């Protein structure tokens, strides 16, 4: 994983920030992900969907960051949906009891629909 790279692409769809994420979210890519998302989640009434279909791995630091972002968006009356995670990562989130905190959606389309009603 030493050479693994996290790539992101932001797309604005009807006022919803759709962030496509690919690669690992680990110690090497944590700061890059944080620099991208911090400014976004700190705005009130923002709607963000993370497309994680191509997210290959998330370590504990990355999971903690996702939980933190969920808390911030709730406080800011915003929306953060995490979509299309692979089953292994979802299982880890469930085992840690985080599934009650983070908003997980099986598909990007379902997350986008949920964000649209906010």
N, C-alpha and C positions, 0 to 999 in steps of 0.2 A: 504493500500500500504506500510505500515511500514516494512513489511517483504518481500516485492517484491525484486527480484534479477535480475540483468541484466547479461545475459550470452552471451559470444561471442566465436566464433570459426573462425580462419583464415585458409583459404585454398588457395594455389597458383595454379591457373589454367592458364597454358600457359602464365605466366608472369603477370597475373592479380591477384591482391590480392582480393579474395572474402571473405568478412567479414560477417558471419552469426550473426545476433543480435536478441536476444529474451528477452522479459521482458520490463520493463519501463525504459525510459531515463528521469529521473527526478532529483530532488535535491540530492537524496540519491545515485544515480548511475552516476551522471554527471562526477565526478572526475575519476572514473574507466574507463568510455568511453573515456574521454579526454586523459588519460595516454596511452591507447591503440592506439588511432588514431593520436595524435600529432606527434609522430615520423614518422608515415607513410606519412602523408600529407606534411610534410616539406621536402621530397625528391623530386628533379626535375624528371620529366618524369615518375612518378609512375602512375599506373592504379589501381584504387580501386573501387570495387562495394560493396555497403552495401546491403545485403539481409535482408530486414526489414519485411519479411512476418510474423514473430513472435514478432515483436516490438509492444507491447501492448499500449504504451502511450508515448508521448513526451511533456514535459512542455516547457515554453517559453525559458528557459535557454538552453535546448537541441536543440530547433529550431534555436536559435541564433548561437550555436556551429556548426550546420550543414551548416548554411549560411557562417560562417567564414571559414570553411573547403573548401567550394566551391570556395570562393574568393582566398584562398591560392593555391589551385590546379590549378586554371586558371593562376595565376601569375607564377607558377612553370612549366607551360606547361604540366600539368598532367591531369588526368581524375578522377572525382569522380561521380559515378552514384548511385542514391538512388533507390532501386528497391523494388517492391511488398509491398509498404506501404498500411496499411488499409485505407479504404475510409474516415474515420473520420479524420485521420491525414492529408491526402491529402487535404481535405476540409479546414482544419485549415491553411495549407500552402498557399492555394489559397486565402483565406480571408485576410491573412496578406500581400498578394502581393509578397510572396517569390517564387512563381512558375516561375517567370522570372529569378530568380537567381539560384536556385538549379535544377539539372538535375534529373528529376523524370522519372522512367520507370515502366510500369505496371508489368513487369516480370523480373526475374533475367536473363533469356536468352536474352531478348532485351538489357538490360544493358551490358551484357557481349559482345554482338555483337558490340555495340557502342564503348566499350572500346578497342576491338580488332583492330579497324581501326585507332586508335591513333598512 
